[in-house]
Amino acid sequence: MAPTISRWARLGWLVGVFGLSLTPTAGAPEQYRLPNGARLIVEPVPHAPLVALEVWIRAGTANETPETSGVAHLLEHMIFKGTATLPPGALDEAFENAGGILDAFTERDWTRLCATVLPDRWQTPLRALLHSVLHPALPETELEKERALILRDEYATHHVDPVRSARYALFRRAFEGHPYSLPLLGEPTVLARLSRADIEQFHRSHYRPERMVVVAVGAVEPQTVRRVVEEAFEGAPQASGTHATPTPAPNAPRLVVAPHGDCMAIGIHTPPTRAAETWAAAEVLRIALAEPYRGLLYAGDAPLPFGKLRSEYLPRLQGSLIALYALPPAEPTEAWHTKLQTRLERTLQEIASGKARHALEQARLVAVERHNALTRQIAERARWYGLCATLQLDLVPEAFTTILQQLPLEQVEALASYALGAPVPASAPTPTINSTSALRSAPRPTSEQVRAARQRLANGLRVVALSDPDAEYAVIQVAIGHPTAQFDPATGELTARMLFGSTHNETERTLAARIARSGGSLQVHWTPAGALITALARRDSVISVLSLLKEALFRAEFTEQARLRALRDALYDRRYSEDGGTWRFHAEFTRLHADELALQRVALPSIRAYYQQSYRPENVVVVVAGNARVETLVEHVRTVFGGAWEGQSRHAAPTPLAARLDFAVAAAQGIAYTGYLWQFAPKESDYHALRLWQFVLGEGKRARLFIASREQLGRGYEVRAQTAMRDGVLTGWGWIQTGNPPALLPVIQQTFTQPLQPEEFQRARALLYGEWYRLRQNLIELSVTLAWAELSGLGYETILHTPAYLEQLRLETVEQVRQRLLRGSSVQLE
């Protein structure tokens, strides 16, 4: 039985496509310029379950020289290391006790610090953040630890990401001779000798109030926020009265090509971001060029001259870029770089000549829908205000929607001409931000309007439906679990890949393209819990997309040619993994992913047998969410998937499992993962206790693993803790990521032996509350979580009623599961 639903659980669902949230109507943002020059933007959103806080400082690599390269990023690290009155760790503690984790980013023009926290706890973390930004202590011992960590561990992490490395190469080429060309982490030789005095000088020069933007969005009262901010700024230096004008980057070729390793980066220079129309035109042009399966670079003769293509628009004060990052085809030719560049230039000419109006119109629609969906999130609205203010654009999100909708397509065509060498395109003035120009969001649904329902069809398939009257898209998740008794990650992954590799009348490219043409998108993932298919569909194409997914699931061609293609794609993805070698940690230790040799050993008969054993209706959950009644959504799934499935069911009952705990080190590509793995067959009441224990271990910078590695040893760039539910078994794992194999196993083992402390319990529970409300703002992630919970046997209600479970959770319960895990350890722990 689920516990009594609390008032938190009765709040309206916060769901949406690309982050669509069901928050109440936002009030007009209020803007203040404080006497010391700091800028404050507050948008009240009554009854919102989170408050988003942002602090932006106009200080980044643009303010560095070759002699101070890396000082901005090193100072960002030192903001967390205390003040004269706050010890190291106090800033993170303030945020994590309020349900949020403070993130920080250094860029060319700014340093950004951001978090979302629970609405009744925002004042303490905001005060601590502003105090830390204005008065960092810069202790020498902490400085040396952070410097070593950047040089050894953070750089190693960046080097294994092909896109991140290519971005560095692109900026070096595109902005040669300008501070933008300096690496964000700093030149290693320069970073190694930066002194405390260098950091103090950079802080005095650039961390001034007139260069700062403070943003709060959520259930806050503007005057209260203003009072808190003004109190924090007491004693800070007053505005100097001089404001340096950004210096445009030197003239350079409009089209910049920067091959880097296997990746090819291409930058399209756009004018510095001075007007919103330039921004809007660049975003429409990027989508028209490179949107997966929709952009013009995907059109034309097959095969494509790239394997993967990522893109982004980077608006900056001194020179902006549309950036494309292309990885080679799975079977590359020597000329693939040239073919891609030729295709891009030909496509830009086609756009500039007015021959691609339909593609531009479709790209504009995508840009509008995506922007609207994103900026319904509290966190995204706060980010938007901070970014625009830092770029010196006074622009509310709704005004940018209007600009996109009214943007003359001739301006996008002029931008394409500019990329090919034409003069700078003209732009219109940008609307200003004030209480009258803010366009209020559309009314949001109440909790009574948003419904959830579950139904098991006659063939055993389970359907979970979420009705969201405000959703612009339908989200469809098809989760196929793999029973523990038959679990083989290599066979399971190749089977999932072959579903969309070739069917009787479809290939992966054409299927994804057909869904994209209907306004949606398709992704297929192999996860530790099984195969996951995610599709987005327009409201009027749900049945069509469901039918396409059925085509892939039921009519896959398991041929030797298809197996070889799936194997090639799996090996390709491992070589160009965006998160480095984390899959290797799973392959070597958790056994939740397969390594290259295991994949190569899988024979076609094993794949066919696996498909027959696992792809059964009782082993599938479909979650569908959209702007329709739950009864209608369920009926859509019944119409497509409700019939008899061929073959016989071989779904084995889960085998009872004793608690297990193991430790190991896995290394690849200069990165080491020192980690742990536990498995537990939980009761309903154990699930949230185990999740809380994971947060105690590895979530946030006051987690045990972070303190033991980063704070005590100065080792480990990333600390991670995750869980997956599969066939009644909850698996938890975590690791410390370092730049080379360290002797950290005793560190991790020690974290399991210490009894849970009350302050740890309270911190982790606050973070779980915060995670829950952030999850409710993202319909894609929410629907994935519900799918796995339902498929695992835990039941989707356990997720829906998370706040009620957390209210009833006690420290003693978590301590009991910790001790049970200890008893299942493969090593003797003291």
Rosetta blueprint (number, residue, H / E / L):
1 M L
2 A L
3 P L
4 T L
5 I L
6 S L
7 R L
8 W L
9 A L
10 R L
11 L L
12 G L
13 W L
14 L L
15 V L
16 G L
17 V L
18 F L
19 G L
20 L L
21 S L
22 L L
23 T L
24 P L
25 T L
26 A L
27 G L
28 A L
29 P L
30 E E
31 Q E
32 Y E
33 R E
34 L L
35 P L
36 N L
37 G L
38 A L
39 R E
40 L E
41 I E
42 V E
43 E E
44 P E
45 V L
46 P L
47 H L
48 A L
49 P L
50 L L
51 V E
52 A E
53 L E
54 E E
55 V E
56 W E
57 I E
58 R L
59 A L
60 G L
61 T H
62 A H
63 N H
64 E L
65 T L
66 P L
67 E L
68 T L
69 S L
70 G L
71 V H
72 A H
73 H H
74 L H
75 L H
76 E H
77 H H
78 M H
79 I H
80 F H
81 K H
82 G L
83 T L
84 A L
85 T L
86 L L
87 P L
88 P L
89 G L
90 A H
91 L H
92 D H
93 E H
94 A H
95 F H
96 E H
97 N L
98 A L
99 G L
100 G L
101 I L
102 L L
103 D E
104 A E
105 F E
106 T E
107 E L
108 R L
109 D L
110 W L
111 T E
112 R E
113 L E
114 C E
115 A E
116 T E
117 V E
118 L L
119 P L
120 D L
121 R L
122 W L
123 Q H
124 T H
125 P H
126 L H
127 R H
128 A H
129 L H
130 L H
131 H H
132 S H
133 V H
134 L H
135 H L
136 P L
137 A L
138 L L
139 P L
140 E H
141 T H
142 E H
143 L H
144 E H
145 K H
146 E H
147 R H
148 A H
149 L H
150 I H
151 L H
152 R H
153 D H
154 E H
155 Y H
156 A H
157 T H
158 H H
159 H H
160 V L
161 D L
162 P H
163 V H
164 R H
165 S H
166 A H
167 R H
168 Y H
169 A H
170 L H
171 F H
172 R H
173 R H
174 A H
175 F L
176 E L
177 G L
178 H L
179 P H
180 Y H
181 S H
182 L L
183 P L
184 L L
185 L L
186 G L
187 E L
188 P H
189 T H
190 V H
191 L H
192 A L
193 R L
194 L L
195 S L
196 R H
197 A H
198 D H
199 I H
200 E H
201 Q H
202 F H
203 H H
204 R H
205 S H
206 H H
207 Y L
208 R L
209 P H
210 E H
211 R H
212 M E
213 V E
214 V E
215 V E
216 A E
217 V E
218 G E
219 A L
220 V L
221 E L
222 P H
223 Q H
224 T H
225 V H
226 R H
227 R H
228 V H
229 V H
230 E H
231 E H
232 A H
233 F L
234 E L
235 G L
236 A L
237 P L
238 Q L
239 A L
240 S L
241 G L
242 T L
243 H L
244 A L
245 T L
246 P L
247 T L
248 P L
249 A L
250 P L
251 N L
252 A L
253 P L
254 R L
255 L E
256 V E
257 V E
258 A E
259 P E
260 H E
261 G L
262 D L
263 C E
264 M E
265 A E
266 I E
267 G E
268 I E
269 H E
270 T E
271 P L
272 P L
273 T L
274 R L
275 A L
276 A H
277 E H
278 T H
279 W H
280 A H
281 A H
282 A H
283 E H
284 V H
285 L H
286 R H
287 I H
288 A H
289 L H
290 A H
291 E L
292 P L
293 Y L
294 R L
295 G L
296 L H
297 L H
298 Y H
299 A L
300 G L
301 D L
302 A L
303 P L
304 L L
305 P L
306 F L
307 G L
308 K E
309 L E
310 R E
311 S E
312 E E
313 Y E
314 L E
315 P L
316 R L
317 L L
318 Q L
319 G L
320 S E
321 L E
322 I E
323 A E
324 L E
325 Y E
326 A E
327 L E
328 P L
329 P L
330 A L
331 E L
332 P L
333 T L
334 E L
335 A L
336 W H
337 H H
338 T H
339 K H
340 L H
341 Q H
342 T H
343 R H
344 L H
345 E H
346 R H
347 T H
348 L H
349 Q H
350 E H
351 I H
352 A H
353 S L
354 G L
355 K L
356 A L
357 R H
358 H H
359 A H
360 L H
361 E H
362 Q H
363 A H
364 R H
365 L H
366 V H
367 A H
368 V H
369 E H
370 R H
371 H H
372 N H
373 A H
374 L H
375 T L
376 R L
377 Q L
378 I H
379 A H
380 E H
381 R H
382 A H
383 R H
384 W H
385 Y H
386 G H
387 L H
388 C H
389 A H
390 T H
391 L L
392 Q L
393 L L
394 D L
395 L L
396 V L
397 P H
398 E H
399 A H
400 F H
401 T H
402 T H
403 I H
404 L H
405 Q H
406 Q H
407 L L
408 P L
409 L H
410 E H
411 Q H
412 V H
413 E H
414 A H
415 L H
416 A H
417 S H
418 Y H
419 A H
420 L L
421 G L
422 A L
423 P L
424 V L
425 P L
426 A L
427 S L
428 A L
429 P L
430 T L
431 P L
432 T L
433 I L
434 N L
435 S L
436 T L
437 S L
438 A L
439 L L
440 R L
441 S L
442 A L
443 P L
444 R L
445 P L
446 T L
447 S L
448 E L
449 Q L
450 V L
451 R E
452 A E
453 A E
454 R E
455 Q E
456 R E
457 L L
458 A L
459 N L
460 G L
461 L L
462 R E
463 V E
464 V E
465 A E
466 L E
467 S E
468 D L
469 P L
470 D L
471 A L
472 E L
473 Y E
474 A E
475 V E
476 I E
477 Q E
478 V E
479 A E
480 I E
481 G E
482 H L
483 P L
484 T H
485 A H
486 Q H
487 F L
488 D L
489 P H
490 A H
491 T H
492 G H
493 E H
494 L H
495 T H
496 A H
497 R H
498 M H
499 L H
500 F L
501 G L
502 S E
503 T E
504 H L
505 N L
506 E L
507 T E
508 E H
509 R H
510 T H
511 L H
512 A H
513 A H
514 R H
515 I H
516 A H
517 R H
518 S L
519 G L
520 G L
521 S E
522 L E
523 Q E
524 V E
525 H E
526 W E
527 T E
528 P L
529 A L
530 G E
531 A E
532 L E
533 I E
534 T E
535 A E
536 L E
537 A E
538 R E
539 R H
540 D H
541 S H
542 V H
543 I H
544 S H
545 V H
546 L H
547 S H
548 L H
549 L H
550 K H
551 E H
552 A H
553 L H
554 F H
555 R L
556 A E
557 E L
558 F L
559 T L
560 E H
561 Q H
562 A H
563 R H
564 L H
565 R H
566 A H
567 L H
568 R H
569 D H
570 A H
571 L H
572 Y H
573 D H
574 R H
575 R H
576 Y L
577 S L
578 E L
579 D L
580 G L
581 G L
582 T H
583 W H
584 R H
585 F H
586 H H
587 A H
588 E H
589 F H
590 T H
591 R L
592 L L
593 H L
594 A L
595 D L
596 E H
597 L H
598 A H
599 L H
600 Q H
601 R H
602 V L
603 A L
604 L H
605 P H
606 S H
607 I H
608 R H
609 A H
610 Y H
611 Y H
612 Q H
613 Q H
614 S H
615 Y L
616 R L
617 P H
618 E H
619 N H
620 V E
621 V E
622 V E
623 V E
624 V E
625 A E
626 G E
627 N L
628 A L
629 R L
630 V H
631 E H
632 T H
633 L H
634 V H
635 E H
636 H H
637 V H
638 R H
639 T H
640 V H
641 F H
642 G L
643 G L
644 A L
645 W L
646 E L
647 G L
648 Q L
649 S L
650 R L
651 H L
652 A L
653 A L
654 P L
655 T L
656 P L
657 L L
658 A L
659 A L
660 R E
661 L E
662 D E
663 F E
664 A E
665 V E
666 A E
667 A E
668 A E
669 Q L
670 G L
671 I E
672 A E
673 Y E
674 T E
675 G E
676 Y E
677 L E
678 W E
679 Q E
680 F E
681 A L
682 P L
683 K L
684 E H
685 S H
686 D H
687 Y H
688 H H
689 A H
690 L H
691 R H
692 L H
693 W H
694 Q H
695 F H
696 V H
697 L H
698 G H
699 E L
700 G L
701 K L
702 R L
703 A L
704 R H
705 L H
706 F H
707 I H
708 A H
709 S H
710 R H
711 E H
712 Q H
713 L H
714 G L
715 R L
716 G L
717 Y L
718 E E
719 V E
720 R E
721 A E
722 Q E
723 T E
724 A E
725 M E
726 R E
727 D L
728 G L
729 V E
730 L E
731 T E
732 G E
733 W E
734 G E
735 W E
736 I E
737 Q E
738 T E
739 G L
740 N L
741 P L
742 P L
743 A L
744 L L
745 L H
746 P H
747 V H
748 I H
749 Q H
750 Q H
751 T H
752 F H
753 T H
754 Q L
755 P L
756 L L
757 Q L
758 P H
759 E H
760 E H
761 F H
762 Q H
763 R H
764 A H
765 R H
766 A H
767 L H
768 L H
769 Y H
770 G H
771 E H
772 W H
773 Y H
774 R H
775 L H
776 R H
777 Q L
778 N L
779 L H
780 I H
781 E H
782 L H
783 S H
784 V H
785 T H
786 L H
787 A H
788 W H
789 A H
790 E H
791 L H
792 S H
793 G L
794 L L
795 G L
796 Y H
797 E H
798 T H
799 I H
800 L H
801 H L
802 T H
803 P H
804 A H
805 Y H
806 L H
807 E H
808 Q H
809 L L
810 R L
811 L H
812 E H
813 T H
814 V H
815 E H
816 Q H
817 V H
818 R H
819 Q H
820 R H
821 L H
822 L H
823 R H
824 G L
825 S E
826 S L
827 V L
828 Q L
829 L L
830 E L
